[in-house]
Amino acid sequence: MNVAEVIGKLGSGESLEGAELIGLDFSGSNLSNADLQGANLQGCSFKGANLSGANLANANLSDANFSGADLSGADISGANLNHAEFVNVKQDGMRIDVDRLISRIRSGWTLNGIDLSGLDLSGLDLRNAKIIYANMQGCDLEGADLRGAILNETDMSFANLVNADLRGASMKRANLFRANRTGTKISKWAIKKAYITGKTAYRD
């Protein structure tokens, strides 16, 4: 299939799950809510494309270029991201899995606005992670190492923080409403800047 055929099929609501679409140029295209789950999109260009709400779970996105693309609400969990470019990407609500999360943290990415709700991150090394404005509601972070992490404005309500290590973490306006903090290692300074039970303790 060529680009026009792909866009036509997706525009009519057709699923292209598992399709072979290697090396196509979708720059600037509207692919919102596209179902490309498990598709082979190796080397494709999505520069400036609208992929909001797209299903890219388990897709091969290796060597793809997403510079300037809108991936808001897209699902890239399980996708192959080897050598993929994500420069100036809109990622509010973008869903990723644990392996992708760890890889991005180790690469020094700032994960802005992503959806990690409900993930099991217990016992993981998340030191110096930069996760801001994100949804971590209900995450299992028991025993996780979050020393030096930046979690500003992140929703961690109902999360399991039992025995988690948050020493040196920045939690400005983070939401800890009903988070289980039993045994959590966290500074009073960080707690004072977080939202916990109906009021914001943050002080400028």
C-alpha positions, 0 to 999 in steps of 0.5 A, a space after each residue: 500500500 502507498 500513503 494515500 491508500 493507507 490514509 484512505 483506509 484509516 480514514 474510513 475506520 478500517 484497522 491496519 493491525 499487523 500491516 507491512 508499511 515499511 518506510 512510508 512518509 506520513 509527514 503532516 498526515 492526519 492519523 488520529 485514532 488510527 489502529 496500527 497495532 502490531 504494524 511494521 512501521 520501520 523507518 516511516 516518517 511521521 514528522 508533524 503528523 497527528 497520531 492522537 489516540 492512535 493504537 501503536 501497541 506492539 508495532 515496529 517503530 524502529 528507525 521511525 521519525 516522530 519529530 513534531 508529531 502529536 501522540 497525545 493519548 496514543 498507545 505505544 506500549 510494547 512497541 519497538 522504539 529502537 533508534 526512533 526519534 521523538 523530538 518535540 513530540 506532544 505526549 499528553 496521555 500517551 500510554 507506554 509500558 514498563 520496558 519502554 518507561 525504563 528505557 526512556 528513563 535511562 536515556 535521560 528523557 523527560 516524560 511529560 504528561 504520559 499515562 502510567 496509571 495502574 502499572 506495576 513498578 514495584 522494586 524498580 530502579 527509577 532513580 533520577 527519573 523525570 516524570 512530570 504532569 503524568 498520570 501515575 494513579 494507582 501505580 504499585 511503587 512498593 520498594 521502588 527506588 525514586 531517589 532524585 526523581 522529578 515528579 512535579 505535578 504528577 498524579 500519584 493518588 491511590 499509589 502504593 508507595 510502601 517502603 519506596 525511597 523518595 529521598 531527594 525527589 522533587 514533588 512540587 504539587 504532586 498528588 498523593 491523595 490516599 497514596 499508601 506511604 507506609 515506610 516511605 522514605 521521603 523528606 518533610 520538605 518534599 511532603 510540604 510541596 505535595 497535595 495530600 488530603 484536599 489541600 495543597 501544602 505547597 509554599 512558593 
